[in-house]
Amino acid sequence: MIDKEENLKKQVGKLFIAAILEDGDVQDFYKLGSCQYLFENAKNEAEWFEFVEHYLRDYGVLPSKSTFEEMVKEKLPEASEPSSFYRDLLYERHVHRSIVVSSDEANLFLNNKEPIKALEKFSEVIKKLERQKIAPDVHDFRYSHDIMMQNITEKIAGSEGLHLGWPTFDSMSGGIKGGDILSAVGRPGGGKTYCLLHAALHGWYEQKVPILFVSMEMTAVQIFERLSAMQTHMPFDWIKKGEFTTLHTDYKKKYSDSLLELEAHDVPFYVLDGELAASVSNIQTFCAQFQPGAVFVDGAYLLTAQGYYKSKYEKYGEVCRELKQHIARGFDVPVIASWQLNREAKKVKKDSAVGLEHIAGSDEIGQLSSIVLGLTEEDTIQNAKVRKIEILKGRNGEKGQFFINWDFRHMNFSETEDVYEVEIV
């Protein structure tokens, strides 16, 4: 068994190339993404892989094994696994070699009593390895038929993306798709949690999308209180205090019966509090375990990220980057995350608008997000029952606004039908 494993490690580069050529599918080859870095410190393998790339570039097809062997003068073994399997093994080899090299370099800094530089060296290598692991999603337009026909079929079926339960926005955006990050930004206590819960509940109940909801500021029970109030349309105060009116109707029994009915729902709605998911890496673990169709993170600015960062502002950008790379793209799911506006947002004059530059912490949040929604209003008498949501950034340049109910008696945060205005530019 050990000999077999050792032989696999020694031949993994050849097996990878053999699997590619035996498959012969150009699109499968492109899906592997950039692989040249996997052959660092493996000169012969790098040259063999380069031959395959050049042949494809010159002739539009992958070479046959016999052509490869004749031109390169190297015999290839028979591959029993798909190319992606061998690619993962090559990545593990690359990680091992990179860590060994960086350890040697870091030790030089440690010997010179420069631990911070040693840490920076490790951090630099870790970030580089993480970026390399996420292969670019590159496709050849010549082979777009299957992808586009599937895309059209999904749109006809109305399953093109996660809907948030606000028709104006859902129609404009076409839904939030796998790989997207939607950032909801607002002032502290501005209602971001209720908006995220409304969107998550709609996707779960109406579209039957499995949900993972991560709350960084509330316990699971506190989230359940709000979700159950929204699902049953009962006042949140009743549930929060445990006091239900029995006048004309036994609302406590009605509440209980409504919750029991949820057990028959087709898909799960998982809730995690921040103690269980303190980092993006933790969320990644839960995604691998539960396989959600959408991930919501309430209070994403409280997450920690891997790697080294000098300030909390760098951390915010790193958290957003990891959410996009490891969660949205890594699991091909939409990620909806809430962030805060900075203090400068309060100073914006009435004739001016709050923008992406007012997101607290990092410019990268606005840059990395596919869509940004802003809850920018402060509490006033005029907006006591209706709130405006501004589209600060759209996937295709959309901007505008729509209005939602702000009704805590019936826990209704749906879009109002009579008051909204949207401008597409």
C-alpha positions as a LaTeX table, in Angstrom:
\begin{tabular}{lrrr}
\hline
Residue & $x$ (\AA) & $y$ (\AA) & $z$ (\AA) \\
\hline
Met1 & 0.00 & 0.00 & 0.00 \\
Ile2 & 2.85 & 2.35 & 0.91 \\
Asp3 & 4.68 & 1.51 & $-2.32$ \\
Lys4 & 1.52 & 2.31 & $-4.29$ \\
Glu5 & 1.16 & 5.69 & $-2.56$ \\
Glu6 & 4.82 & 6.51 & $-3.13$ \\
Asn7 & 4.53 & 5.59 & $-6.80$ \\
Leu8 & 1.44 & 7.79 & $-7.10$ \\
Lys9 & 3.32 & 10.75 & $-5.61$ \\
Lys10 & 6.28 & 10.22 & $-7.93$ \\
Gln11 & 4.10 & 9.90 & $-11.04$ \\
Val12 & 1.38 & 12.43 & $-10.18$ \\
Gly13 & 2.60 & 14.97 & $-12.76$ \\
Lys14 & 2.58 & 12.39 & $-15.55$ \\
Leu15 & $-0.77$ & 10.98 & $-14.39$ \\
Phe16 & $-2.28$ & 14.47 & $-14.45$ \\
Ile17 & $-1.21$ & 15.04 & $-18.05$ \\
Ala18 & $-2.27$ & 11.50 & $-19.01$ \\
Ala19 & $-5.76$ & 12.05 & $-17.56$ \\
Ile20 & $-6.12$ & 15.31 & $-19.50$ \\
Leu21 & $-5.13$ & 13.70 & $-22.79$ \\
Glu22 & $-7.19$ & 10.54 & $-22.26$ \\
Asp23 & $-10.26$ & 12.69 & $-21.59$ \\
Gly24 & $-9.49$ & 14.96 & $-24.53$ \\
Asp25 & $-12.23$ & 17.44 & $-23.60$ \\
Val26 & $-11.09$ & 21.03 & $-24.16$ \\
Gln27 & $-13.74$ & 22.54 & $-21.91$ \\
Asp28 & $-12.81$ & 20.18 & $-19.04$ \\
Phe29 & $-9.22$ & 21.29 & $-19.52$ \\
Tyr30 & $-10.19$ & 24.97 & $-19.28$ \\
Lys31 & $-12.20$ & 24.27 & $-16.12$ \\
Leu32 & $-9.00$ & 23.15 & $-14.41$ \\
Gly33 & $-7.90$ & 26.78 & $-14.49$ \\
Ser34 & $-4.30$ & 27.93 & $-14.27$ \\
Cys35 & $-2.05$ & 24.96 & $-13.48$ \\
Gln36 & 1.45 & 26.09 & $-14.45$ \\
Tyr37 & 2.28 & 27.09 & $-10.88$ \\
Leu38 & 1.75 & 23.47 & $-9.79$ \\
Phe39 & 4.99 & 22.56 & $-11.52$ \\
Glu40 & 7.28 & 24.97 & $-9.68$ \\
Asn41 & 10.56 & 23.17 & $-8.98$ \\
Ala42 & 9.52 & 20.40 & $-11.41$ \\
Lys43 & 11.21 & 21.50 & $-14.64$ \\
Asn44 & 10.40 & 18.44 & $-16.78$ \\
Glu45 & 6.72 & 18.39 & $-15.78$ \\
Ala46 & 6.45 & 22.12 & $-16.46$ \\
Glu47 & 7.82 & 21.62 & $-19.97$ \\
Trp48 & 5.43 & 18.70 & $-20.64$ \\
Phe49 & 2.43 & 20.74 & $-19.52$ \\
Glu50 & 3.61 & 23.73 & $-21.55$ \\
Phe51 & 3.70 & 21.48 & $-24.64$ \\
Val52 & 0.02 & 20.57 & $-24.08$ \\
Glu53 & $-0.94$ & 24.25 & $-23.71$ \\
His54 & 0.97 & 25.29 & $-26.83$ \\
Tyr55 & $-0.51$ & 22.43 & $-28.87$ \\
Leu56 & $-4.03$ & 23.46 & $-27.84$ \\
Arg57 & $-3.30$ & 27.09 & $-28.64$ \\
Asp58 & $-1.93$ & 26.23 & $-32.10$ \\
Tyr59 & $-4.42$ & 23.57 & $-33.21$ \\
Gly60 & $-7.54$ & 24.11 & $-31.12$ \\
Val61 & $-7.56$ & 20.55 & $-29.73$ \\
Leu62 & $-5.61$ & 18.60 & $-27.14$ \\
Pro63 & $-2.88$ & 16.29 & $-28.43$ \\
Ser64 & $-3.38$ & 12.55 & $-28.29$ \\
Lys65 & $-1.25$ & 10.52 & $-25.89$ \\
Ser66 & 0.65 & 8.99 & $-28.77$ \\
Thr67 & 1.44 & 12.42 & $-30.24$ \\
Phe68 & 2.59 & 13.67 & $-26.85$ \\
Glu69 & 4.82 & 10.64 & $-26.29$ \\
Glu70 & 6.33 & 10.91 & $-29.75$ \\
Met71 & 7.01 & 14.65 & $-29.57$ \\
Val72 & 8.12 & 14.84 & $-25.94$ \\
Lys73 & 9.89 & 11.48 & $-25.87$ \\
Glu74 & 8.25 & 10.53 & $-22.59$ \\
Lys75 & 5.99 & 7.55 & $-21.90$ \\
Leu76 & 2.78 & 8.34 & $-20.02$ \\
Pro77 & 1.10 & 5.90 & $-17.59$ \\
Glu78 & $-2.57$ & 4.93 & $-17.71$ \\
Ala79 & $-4.71$ & 7.29 & $-15.60$ \\
Ser80 & $-7.43$ & 5.63 & $-13.55$ \\
Glu81 & $-8.84$ & 8.85 & $-12.06$ \\
Pro82 & $-10.13$ & 12.16 & $-13.52$ \\
Ser83 & $-7.66$ & 14.99 & $-14.05$ \\
Ser84 & $-9.19$ & 17.00 & $-11.18$ \\
Phe85 & $-8.13$ & 14.25 & $-8.76$ \\
Tyr86 & $-4.50$ & 14.49 & $-9.81$ \\
Arg87 & $-4.70$ & 18.28 & $-9.84$ \\
Asp88 & $-5.65$ & 18.20 & $-6.14$ \\
Leu89 & $-2.68$ & 15.95 & $-5.41$ \\
Leu90 & $-0.40$ & 18.32 & $-7.29$ \\
Tyr91 & $-1.78$ & 21.21 & $-5.26$ \\
Glu92 & $-1.02$ & 19.34 & $-2.02$ \\
Arg93 & 2.52 & 18.75 & $-3.25$ \\
His94 & 2.82 & 22.42 & $-4.16$ \\
Val95 & 1.56 & 23.47 & $-0.72$ \\
His96 & 4.05 & 21.18 & 1.00 \\
Arg97 & 6.98 & 22.47 & $-1.02$ \\
Ser98 & 5.91 & 26.11 & $-0.59$ \\
Ile99 & 5.62 & 25.77 & 3.19 \\
Val100 & 9.02 & 24.08 & 3.43 \\
Val101 & 10.65 & 26.89 & 1.43 \\
Ser102 & 8.86 & 29.63 & 3.39 \\
Ser103 & 9.82 & 27.95 & 6.67 \\
Asp104 & 13.47 & 28.14 & 5.71 \\
Glu105 & 13.09 & 31.82 & 4.82 \\
Ala106 & 11.12 & 32.54 & 8.00 \\
Asn107 & 13.80 & 30.86 & 10.11 \\
Leu108 & 16.33 & 33.33 & 8.77 \\
Phe109 & 14.19 & 36.17 & 10.12 \\
Leu110 & 13.73 & 34.37 & 13.44 \\
Asn111 & 17.46 & 33.85 & 13.76 \\
Asn112 & 17.85 & 37.60 & 13.27 \\
Lys113 & 15.21 & 38.19 & 15.97 \\
Glu114 & 12.67 & 39.55 & 13.47 \\
Pro115 & 9.50 & 37.54 & 14.29 \\
Ile116 & 7.14 & 40.03 & 12.62 \\
Lys117 & 8.93 & 39.61 & 9.30 \\
Ala118 & 8.78 & 35.84 & 9.75 \\
Leu119 & 5.02 & 36.09 & 10.34 \\
Glu120 & 4.62 & 38.31 & 7.28 \\
Lys121 & 6.50 & 35.74 & 5.19 \\
Phe122 & 4.14 & 32.96 & 6.30 \\
Ser123 & 1.10 & 35.19 & 5.75 \\
Glu124 & 2.29 & 36.09 & 2.26 \\
Val125 & 2.69 & 32.43 & 1.33 \\
Ile126 & $-0.69$ & 31.43 & 2.79 \\
Lys127 & $-2.52$ & 34.16 & 0.86 \\
Lys128 & $-0.71$ & 33.18 & $-2.33$ \\
Leu129 & $-1.67$ & 29.51 & $-1.87$ \\
Glu130 & $-5.31$ & 30.40 & $-1.22$ \\
Arg131 & $-5.49$ & 32.55 & $-4.35$ \\
Gln132 & $-3.96$ & 29.76 & $-6.41$ \\
Lys133 & $-6.37$ & 27.16 & $-5.07$ \\
Ile134 & $-9.35$ & 29.05 & $-6.47$ \\
Ala135 & $-8.97$ & 28.39 & $-10.17$ \\
Pro136 & $-10.26$ & 31.16 & $-12.46$ \\
Asp137 & $-13.59$ & 30.34 & $-14.00$ \\
Val138 & $-12.45$ & 30.40 & $-17.64$ \\
His139 & $-14.55$ & 29.03 & $-20.48$ \\
Asp140 & $-14.10$ & 28.97 & $-24.24$ \\
Phe141 & $-16.96$ & 30.80 & $-25.99$ \\
Arg142 & $-16.81$ & 28.22 & $-28.79$ \\
Tyr143 & $-18.09$ & 25.65 & $-26.32$ \\
Ser144 & $-20.75$ & 27.86 & $-24.73$ \\
His145 & $-23.79$ & 26.00 & $-26.12$ \\
Asp146 & $-24.45$ & 23.73 & $-23.13$ \\
Ile147 & $-23.81$ & 26.47 & $-20.58$ \\
Met148 & $-26.08$ & 29.01 & $-22.27$ \\
Met149 & $-28.92$ & 26.59 & $-22.99$ \\
Gln150 & $-28.91$ & 25.56 & $-19.34$ \\
Asn151 & $-28.88$ & 29.24 & $-18.39$ \\
Ile152 & $-31.92$ & 29.94 & $-20.59$ \\
Thr153 & $-33.76$ & 26.88 & $-19.28$ \\
Glu154 & $-33.25$ & 28.07 & $-15.71$ \\
Lys155 & $-34.55$ & 31.54 & $-16.55$ \\
Ile156 & $-37.67$ & 30.13 & $-18.22$ \\
Ala157 & $-38.25$ & 27.97 & $-15.16$ \\
Gly158 & $-37.86$ & 31.03 & $-12.95$ \\
Ser159 & $-34.91$ & 29.58 & $-11.05$ \\
Glu160 & $-32.25$ & 31.97 & $-12.23$ \\
Gly161 & $-31.23$ & 33.09 & $-8.76$ \\
Leu162 & $-32.20$ & 33.67 & $-5.15$ \\
His163 & $-35.06$ & 36.17 & $-4.82$ \\
Leu164 & $-35.24$ & 38.40 & $-1.77$ \\
Gly165 & $-39.00$ & 38.89 & $-1.75$ \\
Trp166 & $-38.91$ & 42.48 & $-3.02$ \\
Pro167 & $-40.38$ & 42.33 & $-6.58$ \\
Thr168 & $-38.82$ & 45.55 & $-7.89$ \\
Phe169 & $-35.34$ & 44.44 & $-6.90$ \\
Asp170 & $-35.87$ & 40.77 & $-7.84$ \\
Ser171 & $-37.07$ & 41.73 & $-11.31$ \\
Met172 & $-34.21$ & 44.16 & $-11.81$ \\
Ser173 & $-31.46$ & 41.82 & $-10.58$ \\
Gly174 & $-32.76$ & 38.53 & $-11.93$ \\
Gly175 & $-31.97$ & 37.02 & $-8.55$ \\
Ile176 & $-28.73$ & 36.61 & $-6.62$ \\
Lys177 & $-26.62$ & 33.91 & $-8.23$ \\
Gly178 & $-23.96$ & 31.53 & $-7.05$ \\
Gly179 & $-20.66$ & 33.35 & $-6.70$ \\
Asp180 & $-22.39$ & 36.69 & $-5.98$ \\
Ile181 & $-21.99$ & 38.70 & $-2.81$ \\
Leu182 & $-24.80$ & 41.06 & $-1.91$ \\
Ser183 & $-23.85$ & 43.52 & 0.81 \\
Ala184 & $-26.56$ & 45.19 & 2.87 \\
Val185 & $-25.19$ & 48.30 & 4.56 \\
Gly186 & $-26.75$ & 50.54 & 7.15 \\
Arg187 & $-26.30$ & 52.35 & 10.42 \\
Pro188 & $-26.14$ & 50.39 & 13.69 \\
Gly189 & $-29.67$ & 49.44 & 14.70 \\
Gly190 & $-30.94$ & 50.41 & 11.27 \\
Gly191 & $-32.83$ & 47.19 & 10.55 \\
Lys192 & $-30.27$ & 45.19 & 8.59 \\
Thr193 & $-31.06$ & 42.01 & 10.52 \\
Tyr194 & $-34.77$ & 42.19 & 9.72 \\
Cys195 & $-34.04$ & 42.72 & 6.04 \\
Leu196 & $-31.69$ & 39.74 & 5.91 \\
Leu197 & $-34.19$ & 37.56 & 7.76 \\
His198 & $-36.99$ & 38.61 & 5.40 \\
Ala199 & $-34.84$ & 37.72 & 2.39 \\
Ala200 & $-33.68$ & 34.42 & 3.88 \\
Leu201 & $-37.22$ & 33.43 & 4.87 \\
His202 & $-38.52$ & 34.22 & 1.38 \\
Gly203 & $-35.83$ & 32.18 & $-0.34$ \\
Trp204 & $-36.37$ & 29.27 & 2.03 \\
Tyr205 & $-40.16$ & 29.20 & 2.12 \\
Glu206 & $-41.06$ & 30.32 & $-1.40$ \\
Gln207 & $-38.14$ & 29.01 & $-3.46$ \\
Lys208 & $-37.26$ & 26.08 & $-1.21$ \\
Val209 & $-33.58$ & 27.07 & $-1.04$ \\
Pro210 & $-31.65$ & 25.50 & 1.89 \\
Ile211 & $-30.41$ & 28.38 & 4.04 \\
Leu212 & $-27.42$ & 28.84 & 6.34 \\
Phe213 & $-27.94$ & 31.98 & 8.43 \\
Val214 & $-24.94$ & 33.12 & 10.48 \\
Ser215 & $-25.62$ & 35.70 & 13.17 \\
Met216 & $-22.61$ & 37.41 & 14.67 \\
Glu217 & $-24.61$ & 39.47 & 17.16 \\
Met218 & $-27.54$ & 37.28 & 18.26 \\
Thr219 & $-28.04$ & 33.77 & 19.57 \\
Ala220 & $-29.94$ & 31.17 & 17.59 \\
Val221 & $-32.94$ & 31.59 & 19.93 \\
Gln222 & $-33.03$ & 35.35 & 19.31 \\
Ile223 & $-32.99$ & 34.72 & 15.57 \\
Phe224 & $-35.74$ & 32.09 & 15.94 \\
Glu225 & $-37.86$ & 34.64 & 17.82 \\
Arg226 & $-37.67$ & 37.05 & 14.91 \\
Leu227 & $-38.09$ & 34.39 & 12.22 \\
Ser228 & $-41.12$ & 32.87 & 13.91 \\
Ala229 & $-42.71$ & 36.30 & 14.36 \\
Met230 & $-42.21$ & 37.01 & 10.65 \\
Gln231 & $-43.50$ & 33.59 & 9.61 \\
Thr232 & $-46.64$ & 33.81 & 11.77 \\
His233 & $-47.08$ & 37.60 & 11.35 \\
Met234 & $-47.48$ & 38.03 & 15.10 \\
Pro235 & $-46.07$ & 41.00 & 17.03 \\
Phe236 & $-42.46$ & 40.44 & 17.98 \\
Asp237 & $-43.11$ & 41.76 & 21.50 \\
Trp238 & $-45.55$ & 38.90 & 22.14 \\
Ile239 & $-42.90$ & 36.34 & 21.37 \\
Lys240 & $-40.07$ & 38.25 & 23.03 \\
Lys241 & $-42.02$ & 38.56 & 26.31 \\
Gly242 & $-43.91$ & 35.28 & 26.03 \\
Glu243 & $-47.23$ & 37.10 & 26.46 \\
Phe244 & $-49.98$ & 36.23 & 23.96 \\
Thr245 & $-53.46$ & 37.67 & 23.93 \\
Thr246 & $-56.29$ & 35.14 & 24.18 \\
Leu247 & $-59.05$ & 37.60 & 23.36 \\
His248 & $-61.23$ & 36.02 & 20.63 \\
Thr249 & $-58.31$ & 33.82 & 19.51 \\
Asp250 & $-55.80$ & 31.64 & 21.35 \\
Tyr251 & $-52.74$ & 33.12 & 19.67 \\
Lys252 & $-50.30$ & 31.04 & 21.67 \\
Lys253 & $-51.85$ & 27.85 & 20.27 \\
Lys254 & $-51.94$ & 29.36 & 16.80 \\
Tyr255 & $-48.25$ & 30.23 & 17.14 \\
Ser256 & $-47.43$ & 26.72 & 18.33 \\
Asp257 & $-49.38$ & 25.06 & 15.52 \\
Ser258 & $-47.69$ & 27.26 & 12.91 \\
Leu259 & $-44.24$ & 26.25 & 14.13 \\
Leu260 & $-45.13$ & 22.55 & 14.09 \\
Glu261 & $-46.20$ & 22.88 & 10.46 \\
Leu262 & $-42.67$ & 24.00 & 9.55 \\
Glu263 & $-41.37$ & 20.50 & 10.26 \\
Ala264 & $-42.98$ & 19.35 & 7.00 \\
His265 & $-41.06$ & 21.91 & 4.93 \\
Asp266 & $-38.89$ & 20.39 & 2.21 \\
Val267 & $-35.53$ & 22.01 & 2.98 \\
Pro268 & $-33.64$ & 23.07 & 6.14 \\
Phe269 & $-33.00$ & 26.53 & 7.52 \\
Tyr270 & $-29.82$ & 26.38 & 9.61 \\
Val271 & $-28.96$ & 29.13 & 12.09 \\
Leu272 & $-25.50$ & 29.58 & 13.60 \\
Asp273 & $-24.51$ & 32.14 & 16.18 \\
Gly274 & $-21.13$ & 33.82 & 16.23 \\
Glu275 & $-19.67$ & 31.55 & 18.90 \\
Leu276 & $-19.83$ & 28.63 & 16.46 \\
Ala277 & $-18.81$ & 30.62 & 13.39 \\
Ala278 & $-16.26$ & 33.19 & 14.44 \\
Ser279 & $-14.33$ & 33.07 & 11.17 \\
Val280 & $-14.90$ & 32.60 & 7.46 \\
Ser281 & $-13.05$ & 29.31 & 7.83 \\
Asn282 & $-15.69$ & 28.13 & 10.33 \\
Ile283 & $-18.46$ & 29.03 & 7.89 \\
Gln284 & $-16.59$ & 27.14 & 5.19 \\
Thr285 & $-16.64$ & 24.02 & 7.38 \\
Phe286 & $-20.38$ & 24.29 & 8.00 \\
Cys287 & $-21.04$ & 24.84 & 4.28 \\
Ala288 & $-19.16$ & 21.65 & 3.48 \\
Gln289 & $-21.24$ & 19.82 & 6.08 \\
Phe290 & $-24.72$ & 21.21 & 5.38 \\
Gln291 & $-24.50$ & 22.12 & 1.67 \\
Pro292 & $-26.73$ & 25.25 & 1.81 \\
Gly293 & $-28.13$ & 26.88 & $-1.31$ \\
Ala294 & $-27.56$ & 30.39 & 0.09 \\
Val295 & $-25.53$ & 31.83 & 2.96 \\
Phe296 & $-26.51$ & 34.87 & 5.03 \\
Val297 & $-24.04$ & 36.57 & 7.39 \\
Asp298 & $-25.51$ & 39.16 & 9.73 \\
Gly299 & $-22.70$ & 41.33 & 11.07 \\
Ala300 & $-19.95$ & 40.17 & 8.72 \\
Tyr301 & $-17.62$ & 42.86 & 10.08 \\
Leu302 & $-17.33$ & 40.79 & 13.29 \\
Leu303 & $-15.88$ & 37.77 & 11.49 \\
Thr304 & $-12.17$ & 37.06 & 11.56 \\
Ala305 & $-10.11$ & 36.17 & 8.50 \\
Gln306 & $-7.06$ & 34.04 & 7.96 \\
Gly307 & $-3.69$ & 35.59 & 7.33 \\
Tyr308 & $-2.01$ & 38.66 & 8.70 \\
Tyr309 & $-3.59$ & 42.12 & 8.69 \\
Lys310 & $-2.35$ & 45.26 & 10.35 \\
Ser311 & $-5.68$ & 46.88 & 11.23 \\
Lys312 & $-9.37$ & 46.15 & 11.51 \\
Tyr313 & $-9.87$ & 47.95 & 8.20 \\
Glu314 & $-7.59$ & 45.51 & 6.43 \\
Lys315 & $-9.47$ & 42.74 & 8.22 \\
Tyr316 & $-12.83$ & 43.87 & 6.80 \\
Gly317 & $-11.48$ & 43.70 & 3.27 \\
Glu318 & $-9.92$ & 40.29 & 3.90 \\
Val319 & $-13.19$ & 38.97 & 5.37 \\
Cys320 & $-15.14$ & 40.12 & 2.32 \\
Arg321 & $-12.54$ & 38.63 & $-0.01$ \\
Glu322 & $-12.66$ & 35.29 & 1.79 \\
Leu323 & $-16.48$ & 35.27 & 1.77 \\
Lys324 & $-16.40$ & 35.76 & $-1.98$ \\
Gln325 & $-13.60$ & 33.30 & $-2.73$ \\
His326 & $-14.18$ & 30.53 & $-0.21$ \\
Ile327 & $-17.95$ & 30.66 & 0.26 \\
Ala328 & $-19.66$ & 32.33 & $-2.73$ \\
Arg329 & $-17.33$ & 30.92 & $-5.38$ \\
Gly330 & $-16.05$ & 27.93 & $-3.46$ \\
Phe331 & $-19.55$ & 26.51 & $-2.97$ \\
Asp332 & $-21.24$ & 28.30 & $-5.89$ \\
Val333 & $-23.84$ & 29.94 & $-3.63$ \\
Pro334 & $-25.05$ & 33.50 & $-3.19$ \\
Val335 & $-23.76$ & 35.20 & $-0.04$ \\
Ile336 & $-25.77$ & 38.00 & 1.55 \\
Ala337 & $-23.82$ & 39.87 & 4.23 \\
Ser338 & $-24.50$ & 42.95 & 6.33 \\
Trp339 & $-21.99$ & 45.69 & 7.09 \\
Gln340 & $-22.12$ & 49.07 & 8.80 \\
Leu341 & $-21.98$ & 52.58 & 7.38 \\
Asn342 & $-19.25$ & 54.84 & 8.72 \\
Arg343 & $-19.69$ & 58.04 & 10.70 \\
Glu344 & $-19.29$ & 60.18 & 7.60 \\
Ala345 & $-22.63$ & 58.83 & 6.33 \\
Lys346 & $-24.39$ & 60.84 & 9.04 \\
Lys347 & $-22.82$ & 64.05 & 7.73 \\
Val348 & $-24.17$ & 63.61 & 4.21 \\
Lys349 & $-26.46$ & 66.52 & 3.36 \\
Lys350 & $-30.04$ & 66.00 & 2.26 \\
Asp351 & $-29.26$ & 67.01 & $-1.31$ \\
Ser352 & $-26.41$ & 64.46 & $-1.46$ \\
Ala353 & $-26.47$ & 60.68 & $-1.42$ \\
Val354 & $-24.84$ & 58.00 & 0.67 \\
Gly355 & $-22.50$ & 55.90 & $-1.50$ \\
Leu356 & $-20.09$ & 52.99 & $-1.44$ \\
Glu357 & $-17.44$ & 55.25 & 0.05 \\
His358 & $-19.51$ & 55.41 & 3.24 \\
Ile359 & $-19.24$ & 51.68 & 4.00 \\
Ala360 & $-17.32$ & 51.36 & 7.25 \\
Gly361 & $-13.95$ & 49.69 & 7.19 \\
Ser362 & $-12.84$ & 49.05 & 3.65 \\
Asp363 & $-13.32$ & 50.17 & 0.07 \\
Glu364 & $-12.95$ & 46.53 & $-0.92$ \\
Ile365 & $-16.41$ & 45.66 & 0.39 \\
Gly366 & $-18.05$ & 47.78 & $-2.29$ \\
Gln367 & $-15.58$ & 46.61 & $-4.92$ \\
Leu368 & $-15.96$ & 42.90 & $-4.20$ \\
Ser369 & $-19.74$ & 42.97 & $-3.83$ \\
Ser370 & $-21.83$ & 42.25 & $-6.91$ \\
Ile371 & $-24.71$ & 44.23 & $-5.42$ \\
Val372 & $-24.92$ & 46.72 & $-2.54$ \\
Leu373 & $-28.20$ & 47.70 & $-0.88$ \\
Gly374 & $-28.29$ & 50.62 & 1.53 \\
Leu375 & $-30.60$ & 51.24 & 4.47 \\
Thr376 & $-29.54$ & 54.82 & 4.80 \\
Glu377 & $-32.50$ & 56.49 & 6.54 \\
Glu378 & $-32.55$ & 57.53 & 10.16 \\
Asp379 & $-35.71$ & 57.06 & 12.24 \\
Thr380 & $-38.27$ & 59.80 & 11.56 \\
Ile381 & $-42.03$ & 60.21 & 11.85 \\
Gln382 & $-42.31$ & 60.02 & 8.06 \\
Asn383 & $-40.60$ & 56.63 & 7.77 \\
Ala384 & $-42.06$ & 55.01 & 10.88 \\
Lys385 & $-44.07$ & 52.53 & 8.77 \\
Val386 & $-42.16$ & 52.56 & 5.48 \\
Arg387 & $-38.43$ & 52.35 & 4.82 \\
Lys388 & $-36.45$ & 53.16 & 1.71 \\
Ile389 & $-33.82$ & 50.76 & 0.40 \\
Glu390 & $-31.34$ & 52.26 & $-2.03$ \\
Ile391 & $-29.56$ & 50.24 & $-4.69$ \\
Leu392 & $-26.06$ & 51.66 & $-4.30$ \\
Lys393 & $-24.54$ & 49.19 & $-6.74$ \\
Gly394 & $-26.12$ & 46.79 & $-9.22$ \\
Arg395 & $-24.55$ & 43.89 & $-11.04$ \\
Asn396 & $-25.20$ & 45.60 & $-14.37$ \\
Gly397 & $-25.04$ & 49.21 & $-13.23$ \\
Glu398 & $-28.60$ & 49.45 & $-11.90$ \\
Lys399 & $-29.32$ & 52.21 & $-9.40$ \\
Gly400 & $-32.49$ & 53.38 & $-7.76$ \\
Gln401 & $-34.64$ & 52.75 & $-4.75$ \\
Phe402 & $-37.68$ & 50.89 & $-3.54$ \\
Phe403 & $-39.73$ & 50.96 & $-0.36$ \\
Ile404 & $-40.62$ & 48.24 & 2.12 \\
Asn405 & $-43.13$ & 47.94 & 4.92 \\
Trp406 & $-41.71$ & 48.60 & 8.37 \\
Asp407 & $-44.49$ & 46.92 & 10.31 \\
Phe408 & $-43.49$ & 45.33 & 13.62 \\
Arg409 & $-47.06$ & 44.57 & 14.62 \\
His410 & $-47.48$ & 42.11 & 11.76 \\
Met411 & $-43.73$ & 41.62 & 11.22 \\
Asn412 & $-44.13$ & 42.60 & 7.59 \\
Phe413 & $-41.06$ & 43.79 & 5.68 \\
Ser414 & $-42.32$ & 43.14 & 2.17 \\
Glu415 & $-42.17$ & 45.75 & $-0.57$ \\
Thr416 & $-44.97$ & 48.29 & $-0.64$ \\
Glu417 & $-47.00$ & 48.28 & $-3.83$ \\
Asp418 & $-47.93$ & 51.94 & $-3.92$ \\
Val419 & $-44.65$ & 53.71 & $-3.13$ \\
Tyr420 & $-41.49$ & 52.98 & $-5.03$ \\
Glu421 & $-39.30$ & 54.60 & $-7.60$ \\
Val422 & $-36.56$ & 52.97 & $-9.63$ \\
Glu423 & $-34.23$ & 54.54 & $-12.12$ \\
Ile424 & $-32.00$ & 52.40 & $-14.32$ \\
Val425 & $-28.88$ & 54.14 & $-15.59$ \\
\hline
\end{tabular}
